[in-house]
Amino acid sequence: MERKVNSEKFQPIISASFNRFQLEQVLLWVQHNNVTTNSSFVHALKTLPLDEKGKPMNEKSKNRLSCGVSTLIVMEKEGQDLSRVRNIQVWSTPDKNKLDIRWDETQHIGKTRFEE
């Protein structure tokens, strides 16, 4: 029996997008809920009833918060000032362990790679 292999290269898909205000809301949610470690973040996602928008927590909002926190971590590592960012896009790969985070500023576009 012959197997056919799909030779198409995987294209990343967008997981979340934020403007500066929305990312600030994620940061406020993290601070308000005393999330300081990865384990406290996981616990917050499992136990808190509301997301950063004040809506009931569901899988979509958990994914969005995870992308937002990952973005904040990367931006901090890069020394990026949140007040200078306009839009942020978070793209994922099929294994979901890698995120491609892109943001645009008033002057140039920054791009980095984050691995969990």
N, C-alpha and C positions, 0 to 999 in steps of 0.2 A: 504494500500500500504506500502511496506517495503522499507526502505532506507538503502543502504549499505554505510558504513563509511570506508573511506580509512585509514587504520591504519599505513601506512608508515610514518615514521618520516621524516620531511622535511630536506633535505640536503642543506646547504648554497651553493650559487653559486658565482663564482668569478665575481666581478664587474669591477675591474681594477688591473693592476699590473704595477709597476714602478721600474726602477733602480734609483740609486742616482741622476744621471744626469737628468733624466726625472722629478723627484720630484723637483729638483732645478729649472727646467724650469717653473714648476707650481708656485713656490715661486717667481720667477722673474716676471711672468705674474701678480701675485697678487700685487707685489710692484710697477710695472710699471703702473698699472691701478688704483693705490691708493685705493685698496680694504682694508678697515679697519674694516668694520662691516658686519654682515650678510645681512643687507639690501643693502649695497653697492655691495656686491658680487652678489646678485640676480639681481640688476640693471645692473651690468657689463655683466652677462650672457645673459640678454635680449637685450642689446644694442650694445655690441662690436661685430664687424664683424669677428675678428680673434681669434683663440684659442692660447694656449701656444706654439704650433708648427708653428704658422704663417699661418695655414690653415683656410678656412672658418668655422665659428662656426656652428655646427649642434647638434642634440640631443646627439649623441655619445660623442662629445667633451665636451658638457655641463656636462654629467654624469662623464666623466673622470676628469674634473676640480673640480667637487663637491667632488669626492672621494679623489683627491689630496689635496684639502684644508682641508677636514676632517682628513686626515692622518697627515698633518702638525700640526693641532691643537692638536691631540692626542700625537704626538711626543713631542710637546712643553710641554704639561701637564706632560708627563712622564720624562721630562728632557733628552730626547734622542738627541744626537748629530747627525745631518744629515750626517756629514762627515764620520761617522763610519758605516753607513748603506749601504748594497749592494743591496738588493732586498726587495720590499714591495709588499704585496698582500692584496687586499681589497675584503672581502667576504660580501655578503648581505643576509638578511633573507627575507622571503616573504612579510612582512609588510613594508619593505624598511625604517624603522625607526632605524634599528640597523645595524651597520657595525662591522665586525670582522677584525681588522687590524693586519697583521702579518709582521714582518720584520726580516731579519737576518743580523747579524753583523759579524765582523771578529771573534768574540769569542763566542757568544751565540745567541739564538733566543728569541726575545721578542714578547709578545702577549698581547693585551689589547682589551677592548670592548668600543665602543663609541656610545652613544645614542644622536640623534638629538633633 
